[in-house]
Amino acid sequence: MEWICEKVLNLRIFEDHEGKMNLSVTQIDGGILVISQFTLYGDCRRGRRPSFSDAAPADLGQALYRSFVEFLKNRTMNVAEGVFGAHMDIDALNDGPVTLLLDSERRF
């Protein structure tokens, strides 16, 4: 958990004055919105319906979610969160063509 939280806080994904991705959320005094999204764990490699067999059980998922949120809140002031397991409508503006996947199981 510590590894993934530190990665989120320190990943240099925001542009500097030269337009290069060189700044972290902490360096720009930004905020973090944490939303649980079970469907991101869907495995679509086989068949026509996503499999969620490898996802954590709800109680473990919620404990990990809470741990993640609390770790971030202890490190930065600007943390907002959704409701674990709830159906939520989120308005978001994506700025740029970048999508990143952080996989703590493949960190070495």
For each residue, the residues with C-beta under 8 A, 3 or more apart:
1: 4 5 64 67 68 71
2: 5 6 71
3: 6 7 104 107
4: 1 7 8 68 102 104
5: 1 2 8 9 68 71 72 75
6: 2 3 9 10
7: 3 4 10 11 102
8: 4 5 11 25 32 72 102
9: 5 6 24 25 26 72 75 76
10: 6 7 24 26
11: 7 8 24 25 100 102
12: 21 22 23 24
13: 21 23 24 25 98 100
14: 21 22 23 24 25 27 28 30
15: 18 19 20 21 22 23
16: 19 20 22 23
17:
18: 15 22
19: 15 16
20: 15 16
21: 12 13 14 15 98
22: 12 14 15 16 18
23: 12 13 14 15 16 27 28
24: 9 10 11 12 13 14 27 28
25: 8 9 11 13 14 28 30 31 32 76
26: 9 10 29 30 75 76
27: 14 23 24
28: 14 23 24 25
29: 26 78
30: 14 25 26 78
31: 25 76 78 79 80
32: 8 25 72 76 78 79 80
33: 79 80 81 82
34: 65 68 69 72 79 80 81 82
35: 81 82 88 90
36: 61 62 65 82 84 85
37: 40
38: 41 52 55 61 85
39: 42 50
40: 37
41: 38 52 54 55
42: 39 50 51 52
43: 46 50 51 52 53 54
44: 50 51
45:
46: 43 51
47: 51
48:
49:
50: 39 42 43 44
51: 42 43 44 46 47 54
52: 38 41 42 43 55
53: 43
54: 41 43 51
55: 38 41 52 61
56: 60 61 64
57: 60 61
58: 61 62 85
59: 62 63
60: 56 57 63 64
61: 36 38 55 56 57 58 64 65 84
62: 36 58 59 65 66 84 85
63: 59 60 66 67
64: 1 56 60 61 67 68
65: 34 36 61 62 68 69 84
66: 62 63 69 70 84
67: 1 63 64 70 71
68: 1 4 5 34 64 65 71 72
69: 34 65 66 72 73 79 81
70: 66 67 73 74
71: 1 2 5 67 68 74 75
72: 5 8 9 32 34 68 69 75 76 79
73: 69 70 76 79
74: 70 71
75: 5 9 26 71 72
76: 9 25 26 31 32 72 73 79
77:
78: 29 30 31 32
79: 31 32 33 34 69 72 73 76
80: 31 32 33 34
81: 33 34 35 69
82: 33 34 35 36 86 88 90
83: 86 88
84: 36 61 62 65 66
85: 36 38 58 62
86: 82 83
87:
88: 35 82 83
89:
90: 35 82
91:
92:
93:
94:
95:
96:
97:
98: 13 21
99:
100: 11 13
101:
102: 4 7 8 11
103: 106 107
104: 3 4 107
105:
106: 103
107: 3 103 104
108:
